[in-house]
């Protein structure tokens, strides 16, 4: 007798990923939910291709933070294999610059992993 494997719905994956980020498990979530061929992009900047390059980018971002004051996921939604989440992050970067970052993350999923993620925000806020 064979077993049928059901794919996890994108809405569930999106919620799990957002919950992990809010819990401070940013790199663990990245390792679990992002595909090896992931493409990530900040606004209209050149996309960064590949999990290793994007993990390094995440590490540099985290290293630039002097103090983390909080984060909120204001809401999320899914449509097919695409998810959307609205975020507010409050951080002080090294050098003492405190910033309230407001952004929307758009993720495309395949086989339970993010294959494309793009962040949209006002460049004056980040």
N, C-alpha and C positions, 0 to 999 in steps of 0.2 A: 504494500500500500504506500502511495506517495503522499507527501504532505504539501500543502499549498502555502507558500510564503506570501504574506500580504505586505505591500509597501506601506510605510508609515506616511500618513497624510502630511502634506506640506505645512498645514496649519499647526500640527503637533510639533513638527521639527522646528518651526519658527518659534513657537512658545518655549521649547526646551533650550534653544540657542539663546534667546533673549533672557531667560531665567538664569542661565549660566553666566552671561555677561554681567547681569545685575548682581550676581553673587561674587563677582570679582574673579571668576574662572575664565578669563579672557583667552589665554593661550591654550588651556585645556579644551575650551569650546572650539577654538580654531583648529586644533589638531583633530578633533572628532568630527566636526561638521563641514569642513572645507575639502574640496576635491584636489587631487594632485595638480590638475590643470586649471585651477581657479584663476580667474581674471578679476582684479580689483581696481577700482578707479575712484579718484577723488574729483568730484565735479567734472570739468572738462579736461583735467590733466591726462597725460599719457597713461594708459592702463599698465598695471604691473601684472605680469603673467607668471604663473607657477606658484605652487604652495611654498616652496623654500624662499623665494624672493619676497612673497607677501608676509611670511612669518617674520622675516628679518625687518620688514617695514613696520610690522606690529611691535616688534621688540624696540625699535628706535622710537616709536611714538610713546610707548610706555616708559621708556627711559627718560623721555623729555619732561615727564610730569614730576613736579616736586611734591605736590600734595593733591590728593583726590578728595573732593568735598561731597560728591554724590552724583548719581545718575538716575534718570527716570526714563522708562519706555512709556510714552504717552498713549500709545496704541499701535496695533498692528492689524494687518489684513492680508488675505491671500486671494489670488486669482489664478487658478490652474497651478502651474509650477513656479509662479512668481509670488514673492512675499514682500510686504512693505512694513516698515516700522519707523515711528517718529521718536526721536531721542532728544533729551536735554542732558548735557554733561557739564559739570561744574568742576573745573580743575585749575590749579596754579601750576604754570610751567616753570621750569628752572629759570631763574632770573627774576622771579617774583611777579610775573604777569598772570593775573587771575582772569579766566575766560569762562563765560557761559556759552557752551557750544550747543547750537540747535541744528539738528540734521535729520534727514530722512535716508534710511538705508533701503535700497531695492536689491533683492536677492533673487537669483534664478537657481532653481534646484534640479538635480538629476540624480536618481538612485540614492536619495537620502542625503545628498551633500550639495553644498553651495558651489556652483560652477562659475557664477558671475555675481559680483557685488559692486554697487556703485553708491557713493554717498553724495547727497545733494545738500548744500548749505550755502549760506551767505559767507563768502570768503572773508569778509570783514569781521566775522565772529570767530574765526578759528585761526 
